[in-house]
Amino acid sequence: MTQELYSDARLYDLLFPADEAAVNFYRAEADGKGGRVLELGCGTGHKLIPIAADGHPSVGLDLSPDMLAEARRKADERGVSVEWLQGDMRDFDLGGEFDLIFIAANALLHLHDADDIVQCFRAVRRHLAPGGRFAFDVFNPNVRLLAGADGMRRPRTSFTDPDRGDVQVDVDDAYDAAAQVTRGTWYFSTDSEPDFQKVSLEVRSIFPQELPVLLEHAGLRLVERFGGWDGAPFAADSPIQLCVGAPTSGRERG
C-alpha cells in the first residue's frame, strides 16, 4: 500500500485541494446518521475535520504519519477535536462501533488485491453500529482511457505553489490489465526546476460489476450507487461510483 505521494502532505494538498461537493456529501451522510464517524484513509482531513466541526465524534485512520501530522495541525488550528490514528485499513481493531464509516477520494484503490479489498470491507463490517452505513467513492473505469495508459509521459494538470509559483504535472502510466492496476510516475516541474520531484502512484480499477460481489463477500450490501456528487443515478458513463452500503443482516435503525 505504500504510495510515495502520501509522504509529502504539503504537495498532496496543493495537488488535490478540498472538493467542496465531496465534503458536502460526506457531511450530509454524517448528519443523516448521527453518532460516531470513522474515516479510513483520512489523509490531511479534508472531509473529516468539517464533519467533526459539525459536532460528530470523529476518528481518522491513515497509514501515512506525514498526512496524519498535517491533519492534526489543521484540526488544532480550527479548534476541532478528532482522534487521529495510524493504521492499515485492511486490518484494524478500534474497540468500538461507528454509525458512519467512509473511504473517500479513491483511497480504497490503493488496495490492489481482491482479498485485501474484502479484508478491508470485513473490518468495516465489524465496526459498523446497528443501522450504520458505509460510504465510499471510486472512479468508474473507462476502458478507452485505461488502454491509453501506455507508459508515455504526458501533461496531466498544474497548480500554483506559493513558494515555487506555477507547477506543471506530467504523468507516465501503464495499465496492467491482469492485475487491474495502473502504475505511474508523476513529475513535478517549474520553469526553473524541471522535475524537481518525482513520485510513484499505483491504483486499482474496480469495475461496476465486481463491486457488489466484493461487498457481499464481506457481509455488506450495496444500498445506493450514484454517478456524481449531485446524486445523479449511476450510469455506464458516470465519472465516479459513489456508493452507500449496509450490513446484509441485522436489524437496522431507521
C-alpha positions as CSV (number, residue, x, y, z in Angstrom):
1,M,0.0,0.0,0.0
2,T,3.0,2.4,0.3
3,Q,2.5,5.4,-2.0
4,E,5.3,8.0,-2.3
5,L,2.8,10.8,-2.8
6,Y,1.5,10.5,0.7
7,S,4.8,11.1,2.3
8,D,4.6,14.8,1.4
9,A,1.4,16.3,2.8
10,R,2.1,19.8,1.5
11,L,2.5,18.5,-2.0
12,Y,-0.7,16.4,-1.7
13,D,-2.8,19.4,-0.6
14,L,-1.6,21.5,-3.4
15,L,-2.2,18.8,-6.0
16,F,-5.6,17.7,-4.6
17,P,-7.3,20.6,-2.8
18,A,-10.5,20.0,-0.9
19,D,-13.5,19.3,-3.2
20,E,-16.5,21.2,-1.7
21,A,-19.1,18.9,-3.3
22,A,-17.4,15.8,-1.9
23,V,-17.1,17.4,1.5
24,N,-20.8,18.3,1.5
25,F,-21.8,14.8,0.5
26,Y,-20.0,13.2,3.4
27,R,-21.1,15.9,5.8
28,A,-24.7,15.1,4.8
29,E,-24.1,11.4,5.3
30,A,-22.8,12.0,8.8
31,D,-25.7,14.4,9.6
32,G,-28.2,11.8,8.3
33,K,-26.9,9.0,10.5
34,G,-25.7,11.0,13.6
35,G,-23.4,9.3,16.1
36,R,-19.7,8.4,15.6
37,V,-17.8,8.7,12.4
38,L,-14.7,6.9,11.1
39,E,-12.8,7.8,8.0
40,L,-10.3,5.3,6.6
41,G,-7.5,6.8,4.6
42,C,-8.3,10.1,6.1
43,G,-5.3,11.9,4.6
44,T,-4.9,15.5,5.7
45,G,-8.5,15.8,7.0
46,H,-10.2,17.5,4.1
47,K,-13.6,15.8,4.9
48,L,-13.3,14.6,8.4
49,I,-12.4,18.0,10.0
50,P,-15.6,19.7,8.7
51,I,-17.6,16.6,9.9
52,A,-16.1,16.9,13.4
53,A,-16.7,20.6,13.4
54,D,-20.4,19.8,12.9
55,G,-20.3,18.0,16.2
56,H,-19.8,14.4,15.3
57,P,-17.3,12.4,17.4
58,S,-14.8,11.5,14.8
59,V,-11.8,9.2,14.2
60,G,-9.4,9.3,11.3
61,L,-7.2,6.4,10.4
62,D,-4.3,6.6,7.8
63,L,-1.2,4.7,7.0
64,S,0.9,7.8,6.5
65,P,2.3,9.6,9.6
66,D,3.0,12.7,7.4
67,M,-0.6,13.0,6.3
68,L,-1.8,12.5,9.9
69,A,0.6,15.2,11.2
70,E,-0.9,17.7,8.8
71,A,-4.4,16.6,9.6
72,R,-3.7,17.1,13.3
73,R,-2.2,20.5,12.6
74,K,-5.3,21.6,10.7
75,A,-7.7,20.3,13.3
76,D,-5.8,22.1,16.1
77,E,-5.7,25.3,14.1
78,R,-9.5,25.2,13.8
79,G,-10.0,24.1,17.4
80,V,-11.7,20.8,16.3
81,S,-11.3,17.6,18.2
82,V,-10.5,14.5,16.1
83,E,-8.8,11.2,17.2
84,W,-6.1,10.6,14.6
85,L,-4.7,7.0,14.4
86,Q,-2.0,5.5,12.3
87,G,-3.1,2.1,10.9
88,D,-3.9,-0.1,7.9
89,M,-7.5,0.0,6.6
90,R,-7.2,-3.8,5.8
91,D,-6.6,-4.7,9.5
92,F,-7.7,-2.5,12.3
93,D,-9.5,-3.0,15.6
94,L,-10.6,0.2,17.3
95,G,-12.7,-1.5,20.0
96,G,-15.9,0.3,19.2
97,E,-18.6,0.9,16.6
98,F,-19.4,3.7,14.3
99,D,-22.6,5.0,12.7
100,L,-20.8,6.1,9.6
101,I,-17.6,4.7,8.1
102,F,-16.3,6.2,4.9
103,I,-13.4,6.0,2.5
104,A,-13.1,9.0,0.2
105,A,-11.1,10.2,-2.9
106,N,-10.2,6.8,-4.3
107,A,-8.3,5.8,-1.2
108,L,-9.8,2.3,-1.5
109,L,-8.0,1.8,-4.8
110,H,-4.6,1.6,-3.1
111,L,-5.7,-2.0,-2.2
112,H,-4.7,-3.9,-5.3
113,D,-5.8,-7.5,-4.5
114,A,-9.4,-8.5,-4.2
115,D,-8.6,-10.3,-1.0
116,D,-7.3,-7.1,0.5
117,I,-10.4,-5.2,-0.5
118,V,-12.6,-7.8,1.0
119,Q,-10.5,-7.8,4.2
120,C,-11.0,-4.0,4.4
121,F,-14.7,-4.4,3.9
122,R,-14.9,-7.1,6.7
123,A,-13.1,-4.8,9.1
124,V,-15.6,-2.1,8.2
125,R,-18.5,-4.6,8.8
126,R,-17.1,-5.4,12.3
127,H,-17.0,-1.7,13.2
128,L,-20.5,-0.7,12.0
129,A,-23.1,0.0,14.6
130,P,-26.6,-1.4,14.1
131,G,-28.1,0.6,11.3
132,G,-24.7,2.0,10.4
133,R,-23.7,2.9,6.9
134,F,-20.6,2.6,4.8
135,A,-19.9,5.2,2.1
136,F,-17.1,5.4,-0.4
137,D,-16.2,6.8,-3.8
138,V,-14.0,5.3,-6.5
139,F,-13.6,6.3,-10.1
140,N,-15.6,4.5,-12.8
141,P,-13.1,2.7,-15.0
142,N,-13.1,3.9,-18.6
143,V,-11.7,1.1,-20.8
144,R,-10.6,3.5,-23.5
145,L,-8.6,5.6,-21.1
146,L,-7.1,2.6,-19.4
147,A,-6.0,1.3,-22.8
148,G,-4.3,4.6,-23.5
149,A,-2.1,4.3,-20.4
150,D,0.9,3.2,-22.4
151,G,3.8,4.4,-20.4
152,M,4.3,7.7,-22.4
153,R,4.8,10.9,-20.4
154,R,2.0,13.4,-20.9
155,P,0.9,16.6,-19.2
156,R,-1.8,15.9,-16.5
157,T,-2.5,19.0,-14.5
158,S,-1.0,22.1,-13.0
159,F,-1.3,24.1,-9.7
160,T,0.3,27.2,-8.1
161,D,2.7,26.7,-5.3
162,P,3.0,29.8,-3.0
163,D,6.8,29.2,-2.8
164,R,7.7,27.9,-6.3
165,G,5.0,29.5,-8.5
166,D,3.3,27.6,-11.3
167,V,3.9,23.9,-11.2
168,Q,3.3,21.6,-14.2
169,V,2.5,18.0,-13.5
170,D,3.3,15.3,-16.1
171,V,2.4,11.6,-15.7
172,D,3.6,8.4,-17.4
173,D,1.5,5.5,-16.5
174,A,0.8,2.0,-17.8
175,Y,-2.2,-0.3,-17.2
176,D,-1.7,-3.9,-16.1
177,A,-5.0,-5.5,-17.3
178,A,-4.4,-8.8,-15.5
179,A,-3.9,-7.0,-12.1
180,Q,-6.4,-4.2,-12.9
181,V,-3.7,-1.8,-11.6
182,T,-2.4,1.4,-13.2
183,R,1.2,2.1,-12.3
184,G,2.6,5.5,-12.9
185,T,5.2,8.2,-12.1
186,W,4.2,11.8,-11.5
187,Y,6.7,14.5,-12.4
188,F,6.6,18.0,-10.9
189,S,8.3,20.9,-12.7
190,T,8.6,24.6,-12.8
191,D,10.3,26.7,-15.5
192,S,13.4,27.0,-13.3
193,E,13.3,23.5,-11.7
194,P,12.4,20.7,-14.2
195,D,11.4,17.5,-12.5
196,F,12.1,18.9,-9.0
197,Q,10.1,16.0,-7.6
198,K,9.1,12.6,-8.9
199,V,6.7,10.2,-7.1
200,S,5.2,6.9,-7.9
201,L,1.5,6.1,-7.6
202,E,-0.4,2.8,-8.2
203,V,-4.2,2.5,-8.2
204,R,-6.5,-0.4,-8.9
205,S,-9.6,-0.3,-11.0
206,I,-12.8,-1.7,-9.5
207,F,-15.4,-2.3,-12.3
208,P,-19.1,-1.8,-11.6
209,Q,-20.0,-5.4,-11.9
210,E,-17.4,-6.7,-9.4
211,L,-18.1,-4.1,-6.7
212,P,-21.3,-5.6,-5.2
213,V,-19.7,-9.0,-5.2
214,L,-16.7,-7.7,-3.2
215,L,-19.1,-6.1,-0.7
216,E,-21.2,-9.3,-0.4
217,H,-18.1,-11.4,0.5
218,A,-17.7,-9.1,3.5
219,G,-21.3,-9.3,4.7
220,L,-22.3,-5.9,3.2
221,R,-24.8,-5.0,0.5
222,L,-24.9,-2.1,-1.9
223,V,-27.8,0.2,-0.9
224,E,-27.2,3.1,-3.3
225,R,-24.8,3.9,-6.1
226,F,-24.7,7.4,-7.6
227,G,-22.8,8.7,-10.6
228,G,-22.0,12.1,-9.2
229,W,-21.9,14.3,-6.1
230,D,-25.3,15.8,-7.1
231,G,-27.0,12.4,-6.6
232,A,-27.3,11.6,-10.3
233,P,-28.1,7.9,-10.9
234,F,-25.1,5.8,-11.8
235,A,-24.7,5.1,-15.5
236,A,-22.1,3.5,-17.7
237,D,-20.5,6.8,-18.5
238,S,-20.6,8.2,-14.9
239,P,-17.2,9.5,-13.8
240,I,-17.4,8.1,-10.3
241,Q,-19.1,5.3,-8.4
242,L,-20.4,6.9,-5.2
243,C,-21.6,4.1,-3.1
244,V,-23.5,3.6,0.2
245,G,-23.5,0.2,1.8
246,A,-25.0,-1.5,4.8
247,P,-24.8,-4.9,6.6
248,T,-26.6,-7.7,4.9
249,S,-28.0,-8.9,8.2
250,G,-29.0,-7.5,11.5
251,R,-31.8,-5.1,12.4
252,E,-31.1,-1.6,11.1
253,R,-32.2,1.7,12.6
254,G,-34.4,4.0,10.6
